[in-house]
Amino acid sequence: MIKETTILTGIDKAYDSVDAFYTENSLDAYRAQERAYFTDAGFDIDDSAKHQTALTEDSTKVKITVEYDDEAEQTAVFANVIEADFVEVVPVFVDESSVDHLF
């Protein structure tokens, strides 16, 4: 298993929900593209044992944890990222963590 967590920081404020974070930071198209990277590779983002998204405890950031079964599954997702035409997004700080996971 390979587990990764991404933490997104947008406008400095508390959010009511994950959806509000994406909408208020003009990231809806970005979110759709990110989800497509996974689903197009056959990754089940609706399986909470493999993918979870939540606000941080202070509700100011979004945390996304993904658990790949193996390197092949991870490579399939990253292949989609490399081949994609990127959606233009507003500046958002992205931090990767190998220890601060949701599950």
C-alpha positions as CSV (number, residue, x, y, z in Angstrom):
1,M,0.0,0.0,0.0
2,I,1.1,3.5,-0.7
3,K,-0.6,6.3,1.2
4,E,-0.4,10.0,0.3
5,T,-2.1,13.1,1.7
6,T,-2.4,16.5,0.0
7,I,-3.4,19.6,1.9
8,L,-4.8,22.5,0.0
9,T,-4.7,26.1,1.4
10,G,-6.8,28.8,-0.3
11,I,-8.2,32.0,1.0
12,D,-7.4,32.5,4.6
13,K,-10.8,31.8,6.3
14,A,-12.9,29.0,7.8
15,Y,-15.1,27.1,5.4
16,D,-18.5,25.5,6.1
17,S,-17.7,22.4,3.9
18,V,-15.3,20.9,1.5
19,D,-17.6,22.0,-1.3
20,A,-17.5,25.6,0.0
21,F,-13.7,25.5,0.0
22,Y,-13.5,24.5,-3.7
23,T,-16.3,26.9,-4.8
24,E,-15.0,29.9,-2.8
25,N,-11.5,29.4,-4.2
26,S,-12.7,29.0,-7.8
27,L,-11.5,25.4,-7.8
28,D,-14.6,23.5,-9.1
29,A,-13.1,22.8,-12.5
30,Y,-9.8,21.8,-10.9
31,R,-11.6,19.4,-8.5
32,A,-13.5,17.8,-11.4
33,Q,-10.2,17.3,-13.3
34,E,-8.5,15.8,-10.2
35,R,-11.4,13.4,-9.7
36,A,-11.2,12.4,-13.4
37,Y,-7.5,11.5,-13.1
38,F,-8.5,8.8,-10.6
39,T,-11.7,7.6,-12.1
40,D,-10.2,7.4,-15.6
41,A,-7.5,5.1,-14.1
42,G,-10.2,2.8,-12.6
43,F,-9.6,4.1,-9.0
44,D,-12.7,4.2,-6.8
45,I,-12.8,7.6,-5.2
46,D,-16.0,6.7,-3.5
47,D,-14.4,3.9,-1.5
48,S,-13.6,5.6,1.9
49,A,-10.9,2.9,2.5
50,K,-9.0,4.3,-0.5
51,H,-9.9,8.0,-0.7
52,Q,-11.1,10.6,1.8
53,T,-11.5,14.3,1.6
54,A,-12.2,16.5,4.7
55,L,-11.7,20.0,6.1
56,T,-8.9,20.3,8.6
57,E,-9.8,20.7,12.3
58,D,-9.8,24.5,12.0
59,S,-11.9,24.3,8.8
60,T,-9.3,26.5,6.9
61,K,-7.9,23.8,4.5
62,V,-8.8,20.7,2.7
63,K,-7.0,17.5,3.3
64,I,-7.2,14.6,0.8
65,T,-5.8,11.2,1.6
66,V,-5.4,8.5,-1.0
67,E,-4.3,4.9,-0.5
68,Y,-3.1,3.0,-3.6
69,D,-3.0,-0.8,-3.6
70,D,0.4,-0.8,-5.2
71,E,2.8,1.2,-7.4
72,A,0.9,0.1,-10.6
73,E,-2.3,1.7,-9.4
74,Q,-0.4,4.9,-8.4
75,T,1.3,5.0,-11.8
76,A,-2.0,4.6,-13.7
77,V,-3.3,7.7,-11.9
78,F,-0.1,9.7,-12.5
79,A,-0.1,8.8,-16.2
80,N,-3.5,10.6,-16.5
81,V,-2.0,13.6,-14.8
82,I,1.0,13.7,-17.1
83,E,-1.2,13.4,-20.2
84,A,-3.8,16.0,-19.2
85,D,-4.5,19.5,-20.4
86,F,-4.4,21.4,-17.1
87,V,-7.2,23.5,-15.9
88,E,-6.1,27.0,-15.0
89,V,-6.5,27.6,-11.3
90,V,-6.2,30.5,-8.9
91,P,-3.1,30.3,-6.7
92,V,-3.6,27.7,-4.0
93,F,-0.9,26.4,-1.7
94,V,-0.4,22.6,-2.0
95,D,1.4,20.7,0.6
96,E,2.2,17.0,0.5
97,S,2.4,14.9,3.7
98,S,3.5,11.3,4.2
99,V,2.3,11.1,7.8
100,D,-0.7,13.5,8.3
101,H,-3.4,11.2,6.9
102,L,-7.2,11.1,7.3
103,F,-7.3,7.3,7.7
